Amino acid sequence: MTGPFFLYNLRISDNKAFLEAKQKKVAYIQPQKQHPRLSQSLQSLKDNLKCHHITFQTKKTLSSDPYNCLLPPGSILTKKGTPFRNFAQFYKAAKKELDESTFFFHSPSLVKDSSEHKAHQTLKSFVKNKLKKYEEEKDFPSLDATSHLSSHLHYGEISIERVYKETHTSESFCRELFFREFAYHTYHFFPHMDIQPLQDNLKGFPWKKSKVLFEKWKKGETGVPIVDAGMRELFETGWISNRMRMIVASFLVKDLHIPWQQGAEWFMERLIDGDLAINSFNWQWVAGCGIDPVPYFRIFNPYLQSKKYDPDNSYIKKWVPALEKNYPKQVVEHSIQRKKFLAFFKQRK
Ligand SMILES: Cc1cc2nc3c(=O)[nH]c(=O)nc-3n(C[C@H](O)[C@H](O)[C@H](O)COP(=O)(O)OP(=O)(O)OC[C@H]3O[C@@H](n4cnc5c(N)ncnc54)[C@H](O)[C@@H]3O)c2cc1C
């Protein structure tokens, strides 16, 4: 089968799938899981394609990339022909493939709509003002040093090719783009990873079913300032930085012992860039059951993270101004919860 394929809302003028669809007057999509986020994107995509007189069809099997990816998911394999399970190895192979391919980039040929325009401005301003210091500053939430391109990429308001082209001089930023790529390539092989762990090393873990604790986490009332600041920013703005996502996710799983799937679901509800593949990939990474996850014994200490990445408390003060007054007591003791988490693995050996 030939023709352009879509997963998300690829309404962009400099995306090759869009141009191809315009030429052929047809676009295909693979039936996806029922998820409110995906149905929203799909409806918006249908509307956009209709404006351009492009027919929209659903096909069960697609032969090419339905994502906004640099390389078609499924195309980067180990020598044995299996999916990569290690990011460093995937990165090396994918980068080599990209460097060797005649990197094909379409110049914009259509008038951009306002969201595309905003996406391009965001990229331009990031490259001009922040790219050079990205490696140094990206983990400090008060510096706001990252690109904010995630939702533009998710909604196809800018192509990944364009972003790569403008930013590939930064090794550190490039790695993040390939991390995104790795998430999609993994999702291609494991389409149930939003629910099912990719490794069974947490099987039998005594998860807590506490609705009260989960609600406190969602509202930013755990009594742990850096976690509460992150959860409040997420609630109010729909976005938090990668460092903050790791801190709050680790706290839910390894301190509150609440299943990662519940946290992932909440993120999907709140995040403006909520993306089934990237979100579940990262939650599994944090929980320790994903492809090439963080080792189970490396548990984020939220207080040390706070000291390192928010040394003057400016981020905390912004989101938890009532810290001195009526601030709740911590709902759990980090050192005790950490020991309990580790004890599970010791007893399994
Ligand atoms: C628990 C958890 C859940 C997440 N859920 C999502 C999600 O639903 N949607 C989403 O787009 N990102 C998700 N991320 C990845 C990452 O946090 C965001 O992409 C990033 O914070 C978005 O901000 P930015 O565009 O300023 O990122 P930048 O730091 O400027 O990075 C540039 C781009 O690289 C990609 N990227 C960066 N970090 C990652 C990563 N860890 N994994 C995959 N791609 C990455 C994104 O496309 C991002 O826009 C999640 C991370 C964690 C730890």
The ligand as an SDF file (V2000), in Angstrom:
LIG
                    3D

 53 58  0  0  0  0  0  0  0  0999 V2000
    7.1080   10.4360   33.6640 C   0  0  0  0  0  0  0  0  0  0  0  0
    7.3140   11.1830   32.3600 C   0  0  0  0  0  0  0  0  0  0  0  0
    6.2580   11.3620   31.4850 C   0  0  0  0  0  0  0  0  0  0  0  0
    6.4470   12.0440   30.2670 C   0  0  0  0  0  0  0  0  0  0  0  0
    5.3690   12.2190   29.4300 N   0  0  0  0  0  0  0  0  0  0  0  0
    5.5610   12.8350   28.2240 C   0  0  0  0  0  0  0  0  0  0  0  0
    4.4570   13.0170   27.3280 C   0  0  0  0  0  0  0  0  0  0  0  0
    3.3260   12.5920   27.5830 O   0  0  0  0  0  0  0  0  0  0  0  0
    4.7050   13.6780   26.1500 N   0  0  0  0  0  0  0  0  0  0  0  0
    5.9560   14.1490   25.8280 C   0  0  0  0  0  0  0  0  0  0  0  0
    6.1140   14.7430   24.7610 O   0  0  0  0  0  0  0  0  0  0  0  0
    6.9950   13.9730   26.6580 N   0  0  0  0  0  0  0  0  0  0  0  0
    6.8450   13.3400   27.8320 C   0  0  0  0  0  0  0  0  0  0  0  0
    7.9180   13.1700   28.6750 N   0  0  0  0  0  0  0  0  0  0  0  0
    9.2650   13.5210   28.1910 C   0  0  0  0  0  0  0  0  0  0  0  0
    9.7680   14.9300   28.5240 C   0  0  0  0  0  0  0  0  0  0  0  0
    9.6070   15.1880   29.8860 O   0  0  0  0  0  0  0  0  0  0  0  0
    9.0620   16.0070   27.7240 C   0  0  0  0  0  0  0  0  0  0  0  0
    9.1120   15.7080   26.3490 O   0  0  0  0  0  0  0  0  0  0  0  0
    9.7350   17.3880   27.9300 C   0  0  0  0  0  0  0  0  0  0  0  0
    9.8110   17.7020   29.2860 O   0  0  0  0  0  0  0  0  0  0  0  0
    8.9460   18.4360   27.1770 C   0  0  0  0  0  0  0  0  0  0  0  0
    9.4810   19.7110   27.3530 O   0  0  0  0  0  0  0  0  0  0  0  0
   10.3920   20.4010   26.2310 P   0  0  0  0  0  0  0  0  0  0  0  0
    9.7470   20.3100   24.9110 O   0  0  0  0  0  0  0  0  0  0  0  0
   10.7660   21.7480   26.7370 O   0  0  0  0  0  0  0  0  0  0  0  0
   11.6480   19.4190   26.2590 O   0  0  0  0  0  0  0  0  0  0  0  0
   13.1540   19.6480   25.7890 P   0  0  0  0  0  0  0  0  0  0  0  0
   14.0200   19.3810   26.9690 O   0  0  0  0  0  0  0  0  0  0  0  0
   13.3280   20.9310   25.1040 O   0  0  0  0  0  0  0  0  0  0  0  0
   13.4010   18.4190   24.8010 O   0  0  0  0  0  0  0  0  0  0  0  0
   13.1990   18.5510   23.3870 C   0  0  0  0  0  0  0  0  0  0  0  0
   12.2860   17.4590   22.9010 C   0  0  0  0  0  0  0  0  0  0  0  0
   12.8960   16.1840   23.0890 O   0  0  0  0  0  0  0  0  0  0  0  0
   11.9200   15.2230   23.4010 C   0  0  0  0  0  0  0  0  0  0  0  0
   12.1820   14.6760   24.7420 N   0  0  0  0  0  0  0  0  0  0  0  0
   12.8020   15.3000   25.7700 C   0  0  0  0  0  0  0  0  0  0  0  0
   12.8910   14.4650   26.8270 N   0  0  0  0  0  0  0  0  0  0  0  0
   12.3110   13.3080   26.4510 C   0  0  0  0  0  0  0  0  0  0  0  0
   12.0760   12.0520   27.0980 C   0  0  0  0  0  0  0  0  0  0  0  0
   12.4590   11.8240   28.3640 N   0  0  0  0  0  0  0  0  0  0  0  0
   11.4420   11.0790   26.4080 N   0  0  0  0  0  0  0  0  0  0  0  0
   11.0510   11.2670   25.1220 C   0  0  0  0  0  0  0  0  0  0  0  0
   11.2260   12.4280   24.4640 N   0  0  0  0  0  0  0  0  0  0  0  0
   11.8540   13.4330   25.1190 C   0  0  0  0  0  0  0  0  0  0  0  0
   10.5660   15.9410   23.3930 C   0  0  0  0  0  0  0  0  0  0  0  0
    9.9730   15.7920   22.1330 O   0  0  0  0  0  0  0  0  0  0  0  0
   10.9760   17.3980   23.6350 C   0  0  0  0  0  0  0  0  0  0  0  0
   10.0520   18.3170   23.1170 O   0  0  0  0  0  0  0  0  0  0  0  0
    7.7520   12.5120   29.9150 C   0  0  0  0  0  0  0  0  0  0  0  0
    8.8090   12.3260   30.8050 C   0  0  0  0  0  0  0  0  0  0  0  0
    8.5990   11.6770   32.0180 C   0  0  0  0  0  0  0  0  0  0  0  0
    9.7700   11.4710   32.9630 C   0  0  0  0  0  0  0  0  0  0  0  0
  1  2  1  0
  2  3  1  0
  2 52  2  0
  3  4  2  0
  4  5  1  0
  4 50  1  0
  5  6  2  0
  6  7  1  0
  6 13  1  0
  7  8  2  0
  7  9  1  0
  9 10  1  0
 10 11  2  0
 10 12  1  0
 12 13  2  0
 13 14  1  0
 14 15  1  0
 14 50  1  0
 15 16  1  0
 16 17  1  0
 16 18  1  0
 18 19  1  0
 18 20  1  0
 20 21  1  0
 20 22  1  0
 22 23  1  0
 23 24  1  0
 24 25  2  0
 24 26  1  0
 24 27  1  0
 27 28  1  0
 28 29  2  0
 28 30  1  0
 28 31  1  0
 31 32  1  0
 32 33  1  0
 33 34  1  0
 33 48  1  0
 34 35  1  0
 35 36  1  0
 35 46  1  0
 36 37  1  0
 36 45  1  0
 37 38  2  0
 38 39  1  0
 39 40  1  0
 39 45  2  0
 40 41  1  0
 40 42  2  0
 42 43  1  0
 43 44  2  0
 44 45  1  0
 46 47  1  0
 46 48  1  0
 48 49  1  0
 50 51  2  0
 51 52  1  0
 52 53  1  0
M  END
$$$$
